[in-house]
């Protein structure tokens, strides 16, 4: 197939592109390189078409979608820090950009996979989080929740276009990590911890460190994405793609210190110091994988210890 991947130079996108090329598809990447990096695509650079551009450019999106049989829409403003710093730009990118992609796919009868996020669930106390659960968010004065809201609007747009005949499915990612992580830690606590541990700097744990997350090795993320983007049974539905192994951020920091054999201390930093007073966090985030398992045949296969070993092997190679 001719496949368009928006955001294909990013962390998850570049792994998706490599998997699609490996499967024999002709792949075009559309990316504005605001957070993506061409070096992520080096292993397949001679086998893809790269277009530097923005999903806010409706004409450009239209011209690329027109040539595609399938679109994986991963381009978005991501990372809590970025959302807090640039809420307006993030909202516009996530909503207007996605509308351009979905509208063009609808116009050309092109199937599309929309990448969404576990941020959708907000601060619901219900666990595990299932795709049809209610969302619980904080005040609109708290910038953190603008990300959840903008991605929820993306999902609403997708479902609305589906009622008009668009072939669309949605995945919600839960804390992906692995090779190609932004080494400056953009949007990833694991990247931050690895960098700090290798440099001998304190590992900065926000709050009390007892908040928990489930981390998903990127190969599992990509496999779930491809299944949701290609299986007919996935059309018109949304799927959690992640791991259900729960770990506290404090324990994650200790695990990375141990694996890197670092002498770095672990220090607690208040949310106010990092993000200012206009911030709220969620204490636990654990996905239900029942729907993904039953409909897609998806289960995560790489545990956190193995995934961290693979990530560190890549990091050490890059910095050899």
HELIX and SHEET records of a PDB file:
HELIX    1   1 UNK A   11  UNK A   22  1                                  12    
HELIX    2   2 UNK A   38  UNK A   47  5                                  10    
HELIX    3   3 UNK A   58  UNK A   65  1                                   8    
HELIX    4   4 UNK A   80  UNK A   85  1                                   6    
HELIX    5   5 UNK A   87  UNK A   92  1                                   6    
HELIX    6   6 UNK A   93  UNK A   97  3                                   5    
HELIX    7   7 UNK A   98  UNK A  107  1                                  10    
HELIX    8   8 UNK A  118  UNK A  121  5                                   4    
HELIX    9   9 UNK A  144  UNK A  163  1                                  20    
HELIX   10  10 UNK A  189  UNK A  199  1                                  11    
HELIX   11  11 UNK A  218  UNK A  230  1                                  13    
HELIX   12  12 UNK A  232  UNK A  234  5                                   3    
HELIX   13  13 UNK A  249  UNK A  260  1                                  12    
HELIX   14  14 UNK A  271  UNK A  275  1                                   5    
HELIX   15  15 UNK A  290  UNK A  291  1                                   2    
HELIX   16  16 UNK A  292  UNK A  296  3                                   5    
HELIX   17  17 UNK A  304  UNK A  318  1                                  15    
SHEET    1   A 7 UNK A  48  UNK A  52  0                                        
SHEET    2   A 7 UNK A  26  UNK A  31  1                                        
SHEET    3   A 7 UNK A   2  UNK A   6  1                                        
SHEET    4   A 7 UNK A  70  UNK A  73  1                                        
SHEET    5   A 7 UNK A 111  UNK A 117  1                                        
SHEET    6   A 7 UNK A 168  UNK A 173  1                                        
SHEET    7   A 7 UNK A 238  UNK A 241  1                                        
SHEET    1   B 2 UNK A 176  UNK A 177  0                                        
SHEET    2   B 2 UNK A 216  UNK A 217  1                                        
SHEET    1   C 2 UNK A 203  UNK A 206  0                                        
SHEET    2   C 2 UNK A 266  UNK A 269  1                                        
SHEET    1   D 2 UNK A 212  UNK A 214  0                                        
SHEET    2   D 2 UNK A 246  UNK A 248 -1                                        
END                                                                             
